[in-house]
Amino acid sequence: MFKLSAVLVALAMMSPVPALAASDDQADVSIEVTAPRNILATDGWTRVAATVRNTGELPASDVRFTYTIPQELLPSGTETSSEWDCQHGWRTVTCTHDGDLAPGATAYPFYFTASAQGATVGQTITAVADVTTASPEHSAANNHGSRDIQFVGKGNVRGRLWHDLNANGAREEGEPPVDSVGLSVLAVDDEDQYGYANHHGGTFDHRVPAKRFYGRVTLASWSGWAFTTPNAGDDTTDSDFVQVSDNHGYLEGRTDVFTVEPDGSVTIDVGLVTRS
């Protein structure tokens, strides 16, 4: 009997016992700080957002974040939705999510709109945010977010809009200004833009942050205008706008990318012809 029992025990010890497989599914909250306008003049403004996501496979419970903008930004307004219960400070907010944050969900962002105050040219400031959850997570490495904002000097974008009567691409004496066409300059390295409706005898001259831009003009089909031949000669008299599209009669023209230097100026001219 003893020998048989010993054999049975030995066999039992040798037999593989299937282990219960542990699930890898967890929550995974992250926070991202964004500022589409992030290259500012020292008298500029911006809108900074903090966005929380759950990229995990399970709901995230008790999700909270703290979000702070630096002292060089003076808040003028905030925005979020009722899914967050928020306690506001002057430049800091702490918010708790209403209920669990579902797997794959992106919560409504929290926005600060703010103007620059006390910033200096060349300075870089940082908005920061941190998020937590009571649920187990895949990683805490994405629980912190930040966004740098840079301050630069200002320069000028100027130019003329004129009717190229002989359609030769060059502005000549006696060719009249055009007042009925708007012009925009759009930043290349952030999402800043400036739009100008021309009301000054065909000329414009505006202060903008010192950074890279391109010019854009859209001509509606009913305007009666089209773009003249671009880059036809002397840069002081030719047109800088190249037509890039014709969308059902709406013509769009753009310049090459240009850089506005601090206290410098860039000239972009728009030559127009009567649409045939």
Residue, then its C-alpha position, 0 to 999 in steps of 0.5 A: m500500500f505504501k509503495l502504491s501511494a508513493v507512486l501515485v503521489a509522484l505521478a501527481m507531482m509530475s503531471p502539469v497543472p494548468a495555470l489560470a491565464a491572467s488577463d492583460d486587459q487594463a485601463d490606460v489613461s493619457i493626457e495631451v496638452t496642445a496649443p495651435r498658436n504656440i509662436l507668439a508675439t509678447d502681446g499675443w494670445t493663445r488657446v491651450a487645451a488639455t485632452v484626456r484619453n483612455t487607450g486601454e481595454l477596460p474602463a478607467s475609474d476615478v479619472r482626475f487631472t490637474y492642468t496649469i498654464p504659466q504666469e506669462l499667460l493671463p487667462s481670459g476664459t475657460e471651456t469644458s463640458s459637464e463630464w468634468d467636475c472642476q475646481h478652478g484656481w487662477r491658472t490651475v484647474t483640477c477636474t474629476h471625470d463624471g463616472d468611468l472613462a470608457p475604453g477608447a474614449t476621448a473626454y471633452p478637452f479643457y481649454f484656457t484662452a489667455s493673453a501674453q503678459g510679462a513675457t519677453v522675446g526669446q522666452t519659452i514657457t510651458a503649460v503642464a498637465d497630469v492625469t491619474t486613475a484608480s484603475p490599474e494601468h498598462s503604463a503611467a509614462n503617458n500620465h504627464g503632458s506639456r506644451d511649449i510656447q515661444f515668444v518672438g518679436k514682430g515684423n511687417v507684411r506689406g504689399r499691393l493689390w492692383h489691376d494688371l490692365n495689360a496682363n503682363g505680370a508687372r505693375e506699371e504706372g497708371e494701373p489702378p489699385v484693387d480694394s475688393v479682395g481680401l488677403s490672408v497670411l498663414a503661419v507654417d510652424d503653428e496654426d496662426q493666421y491673419g486675414y486682411a480685407n483691403h480698404h486702403g487704396g490697394t495697399f496693406d501693411h500689418r504687424v505679425p509675429a516674426k516667423r514663417f508664413y505664406g500668403r493666400v488669396t481666394l477669388a470668388s467666381w462672382s468677383g470677376w477677378a483672376f490671377t495675373t502671371p506670377n513672378a514675371g520679373d522684378d520682385t518690386t513690381d511683379s505678382d507673388f501669388v501663384q494659382v494653385s486650385d480652381n474649385h468650381g470657379y473659386l480660384e486660390g493663389r498662394t505665395d512661396v513660404f517667407t520668413v518675417e524677421p524681427d523688425g523686418s518686413v516682407t512684401i507680397d504683391v497681388g496682381l489681378v486681371t479681369r476674368s474671361 
